[in-house]
Amino acid sequence: MLTKQEIKNVAALARLGLQEENIERYQKDLSGILDYFKQMEELDTENIQPIGHIAGTSNVFREDQKKELDEKERNAILKNAPEIKNDLIKVRSVL
């Protein structure tokens, strides 16, 4: 079982405000989680195929397709945009 000091250290690393009365509960819960991982380490996975995704699927998205718009459709789209610059829809920076 983890010590109270180890629980306090983990809480500090995770930047969690840990109240003294909760330390014993977290000590029990976190120790149980770590014990579960120990059990998983003991499993024989010699003949188990590794998988990349639980459902076995890869990319489910469709390929992008270019759609030619006439000027009326294009203007209708641009009219609904919150901001336009050089005939393009301007969006906020993502990064």
Contacts in CASP RR format, 6 or more apart in sequence:
PFRMAT RR
TARGET T0000
AUTHOR 0000-0000-0000
METHOD contacts of the structure
MODEL  1
MLTKQEIKNVAALARLGLQEENIERYQKDLSGILDYFKQMEELDTENIQP
IGHIAGTSNVFREDQKKELDEKERNAILKNAPEIKNDLIKVRSVL
1 27 0 8 1.000
1 28 0 8 1.000
1 31 0 8 1.000
2 10 0 8 1.000
2 27 0 8 1.000
2 30 0 8 1.000
2 31 0 8 1.000
2 34 0 8 1.000
3 27 0 8 1.000
4 23 0 8 1.000
4 24 0 8 1.000
4 27 0 8 1.000
7 18 0 8 1.000
7 23 0 8 1.000
7 26 0 8 1.000
7 27 0 8 1.000
7 30 0 8 1.000
8 18 0 8 1.000
8 23 0 8 1.000
10 30 0 8 1.000
11 17 0 8 1.000
11 18 0 8 1.000
11 26 0 8 1.000
18 26 0 8 1.000
69 77 0 8 1.000
77 89 0 8 1.000
78 84 0 8 1.000
78 87 0 8 1.000
78 89 0 8 1.000
81 89 0 8 1.000
81 90 0 8 1.000
83 89 0 8 1.000
83 90 0 8 1.000
83 91 0 8 1.000
84 90 0 8 1.000
END
